[in-house]
Amino acid sequence: MAEVDLRAGVYDGSSFEQLRLWGDDILLRVVDAGEVQVVEFRSEDREGPPPHVHPWHEVEYVIEGEVEFLVGGAWVRGGPGTVQLLPAGEAHSVRVPEGAARVLMVTVGPPYDGFARDSAALDAAAEGYPSPADLLAVAARHGLRLA
């Protein structure tokens, strides 16, 4: 079994970094515990990102609302308590078909937070949406690519 760099700790729920990314609120709850990061996102995104892959493993847990996950080429809808497991390199997407949703995401492997920060900075600097070339450049820097 491969070892994971995970540092023991207890994290105060009131302490986090908040980013705004394409209309979503991203709360970086734990980003300094080794290869494991804990992120909460709040979304009303009806389309979601295009199918993509990345170098970290991902577990997503629906806290509130309804979410649709694209895995294996099919959309699967789930409400509170639904869990999606994604090995690194698995093509996927996620969207919120109606209302709002809160999802807890745990990543294992290369860090997610750098991608989130760089994407949020690009989003904040753009008038409207960033150019596809700029988005692809940020994604490539962090090992993401379209599937």
C-alpha positions, 0 to 999 in steps of 0.5 A, spaced: 500 500 500 502 506 498 503 511 503 500 518 504 503 524 507 497 526 512 499 530 518 495 529 524 491 535 526 484 538 528 482 544 524 477 549 527 471 550 522 471 557 523 478 558 520 478 557 512 480 561 506 474 563 501 475 564 494 470 566 489 470 561 482 466 562 476 460 563 481 461 558 486 464 559 493 470 555 495 472 554 502 479 551 503 478 548 509 485 544 510 490 545 505 497 544 510 496 537 512 500 534 507 497 530 501 490 531 503 486 537 502 479 538 505 475 543 501 467 545 501 464 548 495 457 552 494 454 552 487 448 553 483 452 552 477 447 548 472 453 546 466 459 545 470 466 544 468 467 540 461 469 533 462 476 533 465 482 529 469 487 531 474 493 528 478 489 528 485 484 523 487 478 526 489 472 524 494 466 528 494 460 528 499 453 532 498 452 536 504 445 539 501 442 540 495 442 535 489 448 534 484 449 531 478 456 527 477 459 525 470 463 519 471 464 513 466 460 517 461 454 518 464 450 523 469 448 520 476 444 524 480 445 524 488 442 528 494 445 529 501 449 523 503 451 521 496 459 520 495 463 520 489 469 517 489 474 519 483 481 516 482 486 520 479 486 521 471 478 519 471 474 523 466 469 527 470 464 533 471 459 535 476 453 540 476 447 542 480 441 541 476 437 546 480 437 550 486 444 550 490 448 545 493 454 544 498 459 539 497 465 537 501 471 535 497 477 531 500 483 530 495 489 526 496 495 527 492 498 533 488 495 539 491 488 542 489 489 549 492 494 552 487 489 550 482 483 553 485 487 560 487 490 561 480 483 560 477 480 564 482 485 570 481 484 569 473 476 569 474 477 576 478 481 579 473 477 577 467 471 582 465 466 576 464 469 569 463 477 568 462 479 566 455 479 559 454 487 559 452 488 563 459 483 557 463 487 552 459 494 555 461 492 555 468 489 548 468 496 545 465 500 548 470 496 544 475 496 537 471 489 538 469 486 537 462 480 536 458 478 529 457 
